């Protein structure tokens, strides 16, 4: 879901040289991906009070203010830097609305988290069940896709986060390792463990799904 890295590097070079409009174009490319990052991580009860687009706008404003600093010392890929800013904003938003105003927020009815795209959910389901596309297994796959978001939310925060990063955001293992400050081997192992736990939720007792799922 992230913009092409070559195009991002080109826009960063233009911004570094002070070309008019380059910064606005650069940040505009990331508005949509950042919205998806926020949507999938914003607590449903908080989402009733806070518009994800407002958080994204705050992230982009901060990124604009700090871009010169980043360009001088780009310690991480640009998209990971923006993710880091977004996660800090999400944490701050949760702190304000679920701790400072816990009672009033918790009384409100929760709303469902935004669903995954068909492409991202199908990709993940394909990792968990027999990918052979028979008529029966195709029907099961569609049912599993509908259950995927619920199953993801039953995982621990660490497991859920790494699955979202790999399958919803399409981040590489190298990117995940960088973002989570892990070795690539440790990031890979955490991802595989999370997949096993997710499969145990979607396919209980290690059995492949049947038509009666």
C-alpha positions in Angstrom: 0.0 0.0 0.0 3.0 2.3 0.4 4.1 4.5 -2.6 6.8 3.3 -4.9 10.2 3.8 -3.2 11.9 5.0 -6.3 9.3 7.7 -6.7 9.6 8.6 -3.0 13.3 8.9 -3.3 12.9 11.2 -6.3 10.5 13.4 -4.4 12.8 13.5 -1.4 15.6 14.7 -3.6 13.4 17.4 -5.0 12.4 18.4 -1.5 16.0 18.5 -0.4 16.9 20.8 -3.3 14.1 23.2 -2.3 12.0 22.7 -5.4 8.6 24.4 -5.0 5.7 22.1 -4.4 7.9 19.0 -3.8 7.1 18.7 -0.1 3.4 19.0 -0.7 3.5 16.4 -3.4 5.7 14.1 -1.3 3.4 14.2 1.8 0.3 14.0 -0.4 1.5 10.6 -1.6 1.3 9.2 1.9 -2.0 10.6 3.1 -3.9 7.4 2.0 -1.5 4.9 3.4 -1.3 6.7 6.7 -5.1 6.8 6.9 -5.1 3.0 6.6 -2.4 2.7 9.3 -4.5 4.8 11.7 -7.8 3.1 10.8 -6.5 -0.3 11.7 -5.1 0.8 15.0 -7.4 3.3 16.4 -9.5 1.9 19.2 -13.2 1.7 18.1 -14.5 3.5 21.1 -12.0 6.3 20.6 -12.9 6.4 16.8 -16.4 7.5 17.7 -14.9 10.8 19.0 -11.8 11.2 16.9 -11.7 11.3 13.1 -8.8 9.3 11.7 -8.3 12.0 9.0 -7.6 14.5 11.8 -4.8 12.3 13.1 -3.4 11.9 9.7 -3.4 15.6 9.1 -1.5 16.2 12.4 1.0 13.6 11.3 1.5 15.4 8.0 1.9 18.7 9.7 4.5 17.4 12.0 6.3 15.6 9.2 6.4 18.9 7.3 7.8 20.7 10.3 10.5 18.0 10.9 11.3 17.2 7.3 14.5 19.3 7.1 15.7 17.4 10.2 14.9 14.1 8.6 16.6 14.9 5.3 19.8 15.8 7.1 19.9 12.4 8.8 17.5 9.8 7.3 18.1 7.0 9.8 15.2 5.0 8.4 13.2 4.7 5.2 10.8 7.6 4.8 7.6 5.5 5.0 8.8 4.0 8.3 9.6 7.4 9.7 6.0 8.5 8.9 4.6 5.3 10.5 6.6 6.1 13.6 5.1 9.6 13.8 1.6 8.1 13.2 2.0 5.6 15.9 3.1 8.3 18.4 -0.1 10.2 17.5 -2.3 7.2 18.0 -0.7 6.5 21.4 -1.3 10.1 22.4 -4.9 10.0 21.2 -5.6 6.8 23.2 -4.0 8.3 26.3 -6.2 11.4 26.1 -9.4 9.7 25.3 -9.2 6.4 27.1 -7.4 7.4 30.3 -8.3 11.0 30.9 -11.9 10.4 29.9 -12.2 6.7 30.5 -15.7 6.5 31.9 -17.4 8.6 29.3 -15.7 6.8 26.4 -16.2 3.3 27.7 -19.9 3.8 28.0 -20.2 4.5 24.3 -21.0 1.6 22.0 -18.0 0.3 20.1 -17.9 0.4 16.3 -16.3 -2.2 14.1 -12.7 -1.6 12.9 -12.4 -1.0 9.2 -12.2 -4.2 7.3 -9.2 -5.4 5.3 -9.2 -5.2 1.5 -10.1 -8.3 -0.4 -6.5 -8.6 -1.7 -4.8 -8.4 1.7 -7.2 -10.7 3.4 -7.0 -13.3 0.6 -3.3 -13.2 0.8 -3.3 -13.9 4.5 -5.9 -16.6 4.3 -3.8 -18.3 1.6 -1.0 -18.6 4.2 -3.3 -20.4 6.6 -5.3 -22.9 4.7 -4.9 -25.2 1.7 -4.6 -22.8 -1.3 -6.1 -25.2 -3.8 -9.1 -23.4 -5.3 -11.8 -26.0 -5.4 -15.4 -24.8 -5.3 -15.8 -25.9 -1.7 -12.5 -24.4 -0.5 -13.3 -21.1 -2.3 -16.6 -20.8 -0.3 -14.7 -21.5 2.9 -12.0 -19.0 2.0 -14.7 -16.3 1.6 -16.1 -17.2 5.0 -12.6 -17.1 6.6 -12.0 -13.6 5.1 -15.2 -12.4 6.9 -13.9 -13.8 10.1 -10.4 -12.5 9.7 -10.7 -9.1 11.4 -12.4 -10.7 14.4 -9.7 -13.3 14.7 -6.9 -10.7 14.4 -8.4 -8.7 17.3 -8.2 -11.8 19.5 -4.5 -11.9 19.2 -2.0 -10.2 21.5 -0.9 -6.7 20.6 2.5 -7.9 19.4 1.0 -10.7 17.2 -1.7 -8.4 15.7 0.8 -5.7 15.0 3.2 -7.8 13.0 0.5 -9.4 11.0 -1.0 -6.0 10.1 2.5 -4.8 9.1 3.3 -7.7 6.9 -0.1 -8.4 5.3 -2.1 -5.1 5.5 0.7 -2.7 4.9 2.8 -5.0 2.8 6.0 -4.3 4.7 9.0 -6.5 4.1 10.6 -8.5 6.9 13.5 -6.0 6.8 11.2 -3.1 7.2 9.4 -4.8 10.1 12.7 -5.6 11.8 13.8 -1.9 11.4 10.4 -0.6 12.7 10.3 -2.9 15.7 14.1 -2.6 16.4 14.6 -6.4 16.0 17.1 -8.5 14.1 15.6 -9.8 10.8 15.8 -13.3 12.2 13.8 -12.3 15.3 11.2 -10.4 13.2 10.8 -13.5 11.0 10.3 -15.7 14.0 7.8 -13.4 15.6 5.8 -13.3 12.4 5.8 -17.1 12.0 4.6 -17.5 15.6 1.9 -14.9 15.1 0.7 -16.8 12.0 0.5 -20.1 13.9 -1.6 -18.4 16.6 -3.9 -16.8 14.1 -4.4 -20.2 12.4 -5.3 -21.7 15.7 -8.1 -19.1 16.0 -9.3 -19.5 12.5 -8.8 -23.3 12.2 -9.3 -24.7 15.7 -7.4 -27.9 16.8 -5.2 -27.7 13.8 -7.9 -29.1 11.5 -8.4 -27.7 8.0 -11.9 -26.1 7.6 -14.7 -28.0 6.1 -17.9 -27.0 4.4 -19.6 -26.7 7.7 -17.2 -24.0 9.1 
